[in-house]
Amino acid sequence: MADTQQIEDEQQQQIEHIRLAVRQLCAKYGEEYWLEMDRTLGYPSDFVKELTDAGFLGVLIPEQYGGSGLGVLEAAAVMEEVCRSGAHAGVCHAQMYVMGSVLRHGNEAQKTAYLPKIARGELRLQSFGVTEPTTGTNTTSLKTTARKRGDSYVINGQKVWISRIQHSDLMVLLARTQDQDKVSKKTDGLSAFIVDVKAAEGNGLEIRPIDAMINHHSCELFFDDLEIPAANLLGEEGKGFKVILDGMNAERILIAAECVGDGRYFVDKASAYANERNVFDRPIGQNQGVQFPIARSYTQVEAASLMVEKAARLFDAGQPCGAEANMAKLLASEASWQAGDVCMQTHGGFAFAKEYHIERKFRETRLYQIAPISTNLILSYVAEHVLGLPRSY
Ligand SMILES: Cc1cc2nc3c(=O)[nH]c(=O)nc-3n(C[C@H](O)[C@H](O)[C@H](O)COP(=O)(O)OP(=O)(O)OC[C@H]3O[C@@H](n4cnc5c(N)ncnc54)[C@H](O)[C@@H]3O)c2cc1C
């Protein structure tokens, strides 16, 4: 028992150490930096490089492949602190969880070829190609095809909202290797591939940026007879849905941690402003109508944080955590949005001034109720898989 306590204490200390180091790194990239990125649709290459060089984006890569070999609990602390600093973690978070598909389903040749380079920052695996314009959330109906031809697969089709592809060397792509009407299970017939983006662009892959509400570097992809080596198949042919699904719990926990970071950012900003802004000769925070919503947001963010921690600990212990990962994502994305709304209201008209940074973070945190999975789909999961209610779709 004492040993277990000691291990937990040491882990907690290490997490505090990580938090402090990430905070110090992020402090070099202040909110003006992020405002400028947002205004110019820029990509923060220097920030991402520094985060990678410091080893923070490789925390989940095992030590044998050059990473830190830590767990999702530590990775969540990194992402939370990035968001709490006022940064937009959407520029870099995918490296953490897309890598998991290669780690869990790649063969040894793929792992040794890619993981050490990803850990060293020589290769960026930041892109994940799943969503399609005509099938959306109904992933198992996706239409992009990958047909085997000799030692190659030939890809045809279209993807949408594929983020960071212009700032990534590799993409994990999900495509159909067997027609939907030929498979007995609807999750069969899809395969995952590692695509060398630089080699593909202009040779069967066209990339078109989407003009979007936030600076997330999302693009439409058009595949026209793109040929990739058959050796780039990730996992078993026809079982690619599992490759993608296996990474989803980690992704949900990390996104939830980002929302906790956003939520704490908004609560900090709202509290500070409510204390310093004087109207009617007193701080606005003296009014219960101003302070109660901030206190409620704080409470909601703290509660969500506990669910993130529970999910991360289960994940790291190798135990089932689908319910907790989904619930963490739902609670945290709603709490951060609520905190953002309260922060806007607390700042009155100044919330709309870009120099206050709140409207940018408000736009950014809204994404997480829609992507990578929408709230309704999480509720469906809980209803069906936790509560035993009939499947609704
Ligand atoms: C900025 C941004 C970045 C993204 N990055 C990526 C990326 O890198 N890679 C990638 O593959 N995808 C990415 N996506 C796509 C994202 O995962 C999808 O937008 C999301 O999964 C929802 O799919 P959809 O937009 O097609 O919505 P739809 O599937 O069309 O759904 C629309 C609405 O209907 C609801 N709905 C649909 N079916 C049901 C149902 N059965 N029951 C109840 N409600 C339902 C949904 O909850 C949603 O609110 C990104 C999206 C955005 C906006």
The ligand as a Tripos MOL2 file, in Angstrom:
@<TRIPOS>MOLECULE
LIG
   53    58     1     0     0
SMALL
NO_CHARGES

@<TRIPOS>ATOM
      1 C1        -12.0250   22.6290  -37.6190 C.3       1 LIG1
      2 C2        -12.2580   21.1760  -37.8720 C.ar      1 LIG1
      3 C3        -11.1720   20.3020  -37.8980 C.ar      1 LIG1
      4 C4        -11.3640   18.9610  -38.1980 C.ar      1 LIG1
      5 N1        -10.2770   18.1290  -38.3220 N.ar      1 LIG1
      6 C5        -10.4640   16.8650  -38.7870 C.ar      1 LIG1
      7 C6         -9.3350   16.0460  -39.0960 C.ar      1 LIG1
      8 O1         -8.1900   16.4390  -38.9290 O.2       1 LIG1
      9 N2         -9.5590   14.8010  -39.6070 N.ar      1 LIG1
     10 C7        -10.8170   14.3220  -39.8390 C.ar      1 LIG1
     11 O2        -10.9530   13.2070  -40.3080 O.2       1 LIG1
     12 N3        -11.9180   15.0870  -39.5490 N.ar      1 LIG1
     13 C8        -11.7490   16.3380  -39.0310 C.ar      1 LIG1
     14 N4        -12.8440   17.1280  -38.7660 N.ar      1 LIG1
     15 C9        -14.1780   16.6220  -39.0400 C.3       1 LIG1
     16 C10       -15.0010   16.3300  -37.7850 C.3       1 LIG1
     17 O3        -14.5220   15.1650  -37.1650 O.3       1 LIG1
     18 C11       -16.4730   16.2580  -38.2080 C.3       1 LIG1
     19 O4        -16.8820   17.5650  -38.5880 O.3       1 LIG1
     20 C12       -17.3510   15.7310  -37.1130 C.3       1 LIG1
     21 O5        -17.0410   14.3910  -36.8510 O.3       1 LIG1
     22 C13       -18.8270   15.8280  -37.4860 C.3       1 LIG1
     23 O6        -19.0470   15.3310  -38.7770 O.3       1 LIG1
     24 P1        -19.8610   16.2150  -39.8510 P.3       1 LIG1
     25 O7        -19.2760   17.5740  -39.8290 O.co2     1 LIG1
     26 O8        -19.8970   15.5110  -41.1430 O.co2     1 LIG1
     27 O9        -21.3000   16.3030  -39.2370 O.3       1 LIG1
     28 P2        -22.5630   15.3880  -39.6060 P.3       1 LIG1
     29 O10       -22.2060   13.9420  -39.5040 O.co2     1 LIG1
     30 O11       -23.1480   15.8750  -40.8550 O.co2     1 LIG1
     31 O12       -23.5240   15.7540  -38.3880 O.3       1 LIG1
     32 C14       -24.1540   17.0380  -38.2970 C.3       1 LIG1
     33 C15       -24.9080   17.1340  -36.9750 C.3       1 LIG1
     34 O13       -25.8840   16.0880  -36.9220 O.3       1 LIG1
     35 C16       -25.7030   15.3130  -35.7470 C.3       1 LIG1
     36 N5        -25.9840   13.8960  -36.0370 N.ar      1 LIG1
     37 C17       -25.5790   13.1700  -37.1190 C.ar      1 LIG1
     38 N6        -26.0120   11.9050  -37.0050 N.ar      1 LIG1
     39 C18       -26.6740   11.8130  -35.8290 C.ar      1 LIG1
     40 C19       -27.3340   10.7670  -35.1290 C.ar      1 LIG1
     41 N7        -27.4180    9.5230  -35.6060 N.pl3     1 LIG1
     42 N8        -27.9170   11.0480  -33.9190 N.ar      1 LIG1
     43 C20       -27.8600   12.2900  -33.4090 C.ar      1 LIG1
     44 N9        -27.2530   13.3300  -34.0210 N.ar      1 LIG1
     45 C21       -26.6620   13.0970  -35.2060 C.ar      1 LIG1
     46 C22       -24.2590   15.4950  -35.3340 C.3       1 LIG1
     47 O14       -24.1110   15.3190  -33.9390 O.3       1 LIG1
     48 C23       -23.9640   16.9210  -35.7800 C.3       1 LIG1
     49 O15       -24.2980   17.8230  -34.7410 O.3       1 LIG1
     50 C24       -12.6740   18.4640  -38.4040 C.ar      1 LIG1
     51 C25       -13.7640   19.3490  -38.3390 C.ar      1 LIG1
     52 C26       -13.5730   20.6740  -38.0940 C.ar      1 LIG1
     53 C27       -14.7560   21.6060  -38.0700 C.3       1 LIG1
@<TRIPOS>BOND
     1     1     2 1
     2     2     3 ar
     3     2    52 ar
     4     3     4 ar
     5     4     5 ar
     6     4    50 ar
     7     5     6 ar
     8     6     7 ar
     9     6    13 1
    10     7     8 2
    11     7     9 ar
    12     9    10 ar
    13    10    11 2
    14    10    12 ar
    15    12    13 ar
    16    13    14 ar
    17    14    15 1
    18    14    50 ar
    19    15    16 1
    20    16    17 1
    21    16    18 1
    22    18    19 1
    23    18    20 1
    24    20    21 1
    25    20    22 1
    26    22    23 1
    27    23    24 1
    28    24    25 2
    29    24    26 1
    30    24    27 1
    31    27    28 1
    32    28    29 2
    33    28    30 1
    34    28    31 1
    35    31    32 1
    36    32    33 1
    37    33    34 1
    38    33    48 1
    39    34    35 1
    40    35    36 1
    41    35    46 1
    42    36    37 ar
    43    36    45 ar
    44    37    38 ar
    45    38    39 ar
    46    39    40 ar
    47    39    45 ar
    48    40    41 1
    49    40    42 ar
    50    42    43 ar
    51    43    44 ar
    52    44    45 ar
    53    46    47 1
    54    46    48 1
    55    48    49 1
    56    50    51 ar
    57    51    52 ar
    58    52    53 1
@<TRIPOS>SUBSTRUCTURE
     1 LIG1         1 GROUP 0 **** ****
